[in-house]
Amino acid sequence: MFLLHIRPGIRKREIYMDAISRIKEKGVIVLVPEISLTHELITSLRLRFGSTVSVLHSGLSERERLSEWRRLHKGDAWMVIGVRSAVFAPLRKVGLIIVDEEQDQSYKQEDGIKYNVRDVAIMRGKIEGATVILGSATPSIESFYNARKGRYQYIDLTEGHPGPLISLVDTSKERAVLSEKLRQEISERLRRKEKILLLLNRRGYSPFLLCRECGYTPRCPNCSITLTYHKVLRRGKELSGPVLHCHYCNHRTAPPLTCPDCGGINISFIGAGTERVEEEIRKLYPDVNLLRIERDLTGRRSTAQKISVQDADIILGTQMILKEYNLSPVTLGGIIWADRDLHNPDFRSAEKTFQLIAQLAGRVGTGDVIIQTSNPDNYSLRCAKDLDYTEFYMEEMRLRKELKYPPFSRLIRIIFKCGREEVLLKMAPDLKRIINRLMGYGSGFKSLDILGPAPANPYKLKGNFRWHLIVKGNDIPSLHKFTSDLIKMVKERKYKGIRSDVDVDPVKMV
């Protein structure tokens, strides 16, 4: 097992190619986190290794997937490249498995049977005696911890490569969407006819509407969240709007002209999404060639490679841009609001923030990166400013050890959901009693820590009300037995409509 740690912006492809060329008479699996990333790699691999390269991902039709599966099973192809499902490819002898961007959360299968492709790849490598390479510019905390413990062989290629100049801009006292420093840098790059990349992980025009007279905010009837206001939104192959949209259940409704509660007309747009940033940029730079890219405009991920970004002066969008587009050369990168993940109730929020900045830095090369934040003293931002992964890792590990989060424990998240809130609320006290009974004197679960039960976030999702709890511990058999016993005892109460959802080693906590 190898952890390949490369400084952001350094291409890993040639390293992977060299490793593949050393494998003789055995199969190779190359895993990437997004479908769109396969196209560039497929071209390179087929140029070097010919038609023996197979492709597996959900962008293929059923007939195409079956054809590729049969080629692999018959031995007509000895290499497969793809996303999550490719880790199960029917290669007869596997000699090498490559997991590119191993830290990416897209590797976690959230629907149906839950699994993390990185963990499956490691286990398959052990079973088949294959070499496994985990590649990343910002390794997951767990993988780096395993490397430091000697469980993985660590390959450090982070030194000797110049990176961009990263600046933190404190926006706590600025009201404009674009800070003065970012505006100045944009103007300078436009004057020099250089490309600019701006990120904001918030879709739409405004996160929510607010009646200034009574405080009313339109909310989704299926999910306990506010509706996002879009001026333009994709509906099938067409673009329509304005509309209020729920990004969880896809509920859509027309925005009110007057407040439904008080009849007032003083309705304000609160916060800014990518649409609003686009509007601000066009006011400041009316003649600029601006391209906004996000899922609400492009639709399916498989259309990513069809969008040309080469003629744009400014490219604006969400984090998907970093994963799905060839944007070089870019000399200025900016994150409009770097604090978004930091505000989430998730112990991985600082790690996600560091990774986002490092990803952007990799796209900018030796240019400049402007990070707008109201928390410039946050350790993840300070470390990201210098691309100092080791310092970030040490600080993050100190906090996780204190709170007993991975890699110092294993987690299981259990969600109980029901379409009838009254049934769930009736079950909640019983659930607490069951937990107390299981954790009682003489039980084998004393080593476990239980967080909850409590309402999940969001509390209502796609028509279901939800309560959840987190089980922490290092004794894996105890973790599994506690979860099994808890669900069994809840089922014995025969609450109608209650369903349970178990996630071992969860990636998302909300």
N, C-alpha and C positions, 0 to 999 in steps of 0.2 A: 504494500500500500504506500503510495506516494502522495504528498501534498505539495503541489507546485505553486509557489507564491511568487507572483510577478508584479512588478510595479505597474500601476494603471497606465494604459496607453501602449504597452508593449505587447505585440501580437504573439499569441501562443501557437498559432497555426503550424509554423515550421517545426516547433518542438514536438507537437502532436504527430506531424508527418514523419519525423525521424523515428519516433517511438513505434509507429505503425509499421514502418519499413523493416524494423528489426524482428517483427513477429512472423514466423514462418510456419505454414501449414496449420495455423490456428485462426479462429475467428476474432473479429474486432468489433466492439460496440462503442460508438461515439454518441454521447448524449449532450443535447443542448437544451436550454430552458424554454425557448420560444420557437415556434414553427418557422417564422421568418428568418431566423438565424441559420436554418439548414441550407438555404439556397446558395449562399456564398460558399459554405463549406462543401456542399455537394459538388459544385463546379470544380473546386480545387482538388478534391479527393478523386473525382472521376478523371481529371486530366492526368493524375499521377498513377492511379490504380485501375483505371478502365471500368468496364461494365460490371465488374464483380462487386461494385458498391450498390447496396440496396438502401431504400428510404422507407421509413415508417413514421407517420404522424397523422393526426386527425384531419389534416387538410386534404388527404387523399380520399377518393371514393371507396366504397366497400369493395368494388371489383379490383381497384388498384392495390388496396391493402392486402387482399387475398392473394393477388399475383406476387407481390413482394414477399409475403409470408411463405408461399410455396417455393420461391427461388431460394430462400434461406434454408428451408427445411430439406430441399433436395441437394443443397451444397453448390448450387449454381452461383451463389453470391457468398462471399466470406466476410464481408464487412457491412455493417448496418449503421446508418446515422439517423437520429430521430429524437423525439421528445420522450415523455414519460414511458409510454408503452413499449418503446424500443428496448428497454432493459430486459424484457421478457422474450426477446427475439429467439427463434428456435435454431440457433447456431449449434452445431454438434460439438465443437471443441472451441471454447473461448480462451484466448490467450491474453487479451488486453481489453480493458474497459476504461474509457475516458469520460469523465464527468466535467464538462466545461462550465465555468461559473457555478461551482458547486454550492455556493452560498445562496443561490437564487431560490426564493420561496415558491416559484412556479413548479419546482420539482415535487412539491407536496401534493398528492392527490387528495382533494378535499371531499369529493362526492363519492358515494358508494363505499367500497372498501378503501380505507385510508392507508396510504403508505408514502414514505419518502423515497424517491428514486435513488438518492445518494446512498441511503442505508441499504436498499435492495442491491445496488451495484456492489457495495462492499461485501455483502453476504454472498452474492453470486460469485464474486471473485474468490472468496475463501473456499467455497464449495468446489469450484472448478480449477482451483490452483492458478487463477489468472492474475496478472498484474493490474492494479487499479490506480489510475492517476486522477486525483482531484485537482482541478486547476482553478485559480482565482487570483484576482488582484486584491480582494478583500475577503479572505477566508472567513467562514463562519467561526464563531467563538469556539464551538464544540470541536471543529476540525483542527483548529490551531492548538487547542488544548491537547488533543490526542497526539499531535505531532510533537509537542513539547514533552509529553509523557513517554515518547518513544514508540507509540503504537503505530504511527505512520513515519516513513522516512521523509524528512523535510528538505525540499529543494528551494533555496532562497535566491531569487533573481530580482530582488528589489533594489539593489544598489547600482550606482553608476549610470542611472538614467535620469536626465533632467526632467522635471515636471513643470506645470504651469505655476504662475504666481497667483496664489489664492488669497483673497481679501475678505474679511468679515465686515459687513456694514450694519451698524446698529440702527434699526428702523423704528425703535420704540418712540422716537420723537418726530418721526416723519409721517405725514399723512398720505403722500403720493404713493401710488402703486409701484412706480419705479423710483428708486432713491436717486439723489442728485449724482452720486458717484457712478451709478450704473448708466444713467442718461448720458453723462459725459463720455464714458467708455464706448457706448453705442454710437454716439455721434462721431467719435474718432475712427471707429472701425468702418462706419459707412463712408466716411471721407476717404479712407484708404481702400475702399471696395473689398473689404474682408467679410467673411461669413460670421454670423452671430447665432448662438443657440441659447434660448431661454426656457427654463423649466418651471412649471407650477403644477404640483400634484393635486389639482382641484379643477374638476371639469365644470363646464357651464359658464354662465354669466355671473351668477351670484348664488352662494350656498343656501340662502333663504330670503323670503320676503317678510317684512315686519310692518304691521299697522302702528304708526306712531301715536295714534289716539287711544287704542285700547290694548296694544301688545299682542294682538292675534298674529299667528304664524301658520301658514298652510302646512299641514302634515300629511304623510302618506296614510291612507286608511288600512293598509296591510302591514306596515312596518312603523315602529315608533321612532321615526326620524322626520326631519323637515324635508320638504321637497325642494330640489334644486331648480333654479330658474334658468332656462335656456332661451336665448333668442333664436337659435337655429339648432335643430336636432334631427338626426337621421331617423326616418321611418321607412324601413325596407330599403329600397333603392333611391328613395326620394328624401329631400331635406325639407323639413317643415318647422314651424315655430311662430310665435313664441309659445313656450309650454313649460309647465312644472313637471319635473320628472324625478322618480325614485330610482336610484342606481342599484338598488337591491332587487326589487321585484318588477321593475320596468313599468310601474303604474304612471300614467300620464293624464294630465288635466290642464285645462286652459287657466292661465293666471287671472285672478279676479281684478276687475276694474275698480271695485269698491270693497271695503272690508265686509266679509260675510257676517261678522259679529256685530259691529257697531254702525256699519254703513259709511264709515269715514273714507276719505279719498287720499289721505296722507300715508301712502304705502311706499316704503323705502326698500332699496336693494341693499342687503347687508353682506359685507365681505366681497371678495373678488375671486372669480374663476378665470380660466384661460380666455373665455370670450371677452370678458371685461378688460383683461390685459391687452388683448388684441385691439380693442377699441381705443385704449389709451395710447398704444404705440402708433396707430394710424393717425391720431390727432397730432402727436409729436413729430412724426415723420410721414407726411401724407404721400410722398413719392416713393416710399420704400417698397420693395417686393417682399411682402410678408407672407409666410406660409404657416398656418396653424394646423397641427396634426394631433388628433386624439381619437379615441374609439368612437365617440359620438358622430364624428364626421367620416371616418374611413370605413366604419362597419367591421367586417370580418378581418381577423389578423392576417389572413392569407392575401389580402389586398395590399399589404404594406410594401411589398417589393415593386408594386406597380406605380407608386407615387414618386415623382421625381422631386428631389430636394436640391438639385445642383444649381438651379437658377435663382433660388431664394437668397435674399440678403439677410433676412432674419427668420429663423425657424423657432416657432413657439409651440409648446405642447406639454404633455404629461411625461412621466418617466418612461412610458412605452417607446418614446423616440430613441432612448439610449439603447434599447434592446433590438429594435427592428429596422433601423435605418443606417445606411452608410453616409455619414455626415461630413467626412473630412474633405477639405481642411477647414477647421473652425478655429478662429483665433481668440474669440471671446465667448465665455459661457457665463450664464447667470442663473441663480436659483431665486425666484421671486419671494418665496416664503419657505425657508428651510426648517421652520419649527413645526410643521404639520405633524410629522410622526412623533415628535417629542411630546406632544400633548395627548397622545393616545395612551390608554391604560394597558400598556404592553411592556413587559420587561425587555423586549428586544427593540424598543423604539430608538434608543441611542445607536444601536448597531445598524439599524436600517438607515438612519440619518448619515452616519459615517460612510456607509456603502454608496448611498446616492451621490454624495459629494465626490467620492473617489471615482465613481463611474463617469461623472461629468468631466472630471479632471483628465481622465483617460481620453476622452473625445477631443479635448482642447489641445492636448500635446504640450507645447512650450509657450502657449499664449497666456491669457489671464482669465481668472474665474472670480466672479463677484457673488458672495453669499449674503443675501439679505436675511437678517434675523433680529428678533427682539431679545434673544438670549445669547449674546456673544461670548459669555463666560462659561457656557455649557461645555463640558469636557469633550464631548463627541465633536463639537464644532471646532474647538481649539486644536484638537489632534488632527482633524481633517484638514485644517488650514495648512498644516505642515506635512500632510499625508503620512503622519506618524502612526502606523498601525500598531506597533509594539506598545507605545505609550497608551493608546486607546485600549488595547487589550488588557493591560495591567490595571487600569482604572475600572474597566468594566468587570473584570474578574473579582476585584475587591468588593464591588457592590453585589455581584451575584453570589459570592461566597457568604456574605453577611445575610442575604435573604434566602439562601438555599435554593437558588435557581440553577438550571443547567449551565455548565456541565457538572455542577456539584450535586445534582439530583436528577431524577427522571420524573416526568410529568404525565399525568393522564387527566384529560378534561372530559367531564361527563355533563351532557346537556339533556335536560328533560323538557319536552315541549308538548304543547296541546293547543288546539284551536279554541278551546273554551277556557278563559282565564279563571273562572270560578273553580274549575276542577284542579287547575294547577295550584291555585292559592290554598285550596283545601289540602293538597298533597304536601305543600312546603313544610308545615310543622311536623308532619309524619316523617318526612325525609330527614329532618334534624334529629328526631328521636332514633331513627334507624342508624344514623351515623354515630350517635352517642352510644348506642348499644354495641355496635361493631368495635368502637374504640374503647369500650369499657374495660374494667379491671380484668386481667387475666387473658386478654385477647392477644393475638399475634401481630397486631397492627400498631403497636406503640411507637414504632420507628417512623410512622407516616405522619405527615402534616396535611391537614385538610383546610383548604380555603373555601369558605362558603358553607352551605349553599346560599346563593344570592341571585337576584335577577341578572340575566345576561345582558350584554350590551351589543346590539340593541335588544331591548326587552321583547319587542314584537318584531318578527321577521317573516315576511311572506305569509302572513295570516296566522302564524303560530306564536303563542306566548312562550317565553323560555326562562328557565332557571338553570343555573350551572354550578359546578364545583370543580376545584382543582385539587388533585391528589398528588403530593410530592413525597419522594423517598428514593432510596438507593437499593432497597430490597425488591427486585423486580417480581419475584413470585408473590410477595405480599401485596404489591401494587395491583397485580392482576387479580389476586384472590379477593381483595377488598372490593374492587370494581365489580367482579362477578357476583359476590355476595350481596352487594348493595342493590344492583339491578334486579337480582332474583327476589329480594325481600320487597322491593317496590312493586314488582309484578304480582306478588302474592296478595297485595292490597286490592288488586283488580280495579284500579282507577280507569274509567273509560276514556279512551282517546289519548292517554299519556304515552309518548314514545321517547325512547332514550337514544342518544347518539354519543358514542365513545370515540375519543381521539387520543391515541397513544403518541407521546412526543409531539404535541401540537405545535404548529408553527404560528398560527394566528390565535390570539387570545381574545379578540373581539370580532 
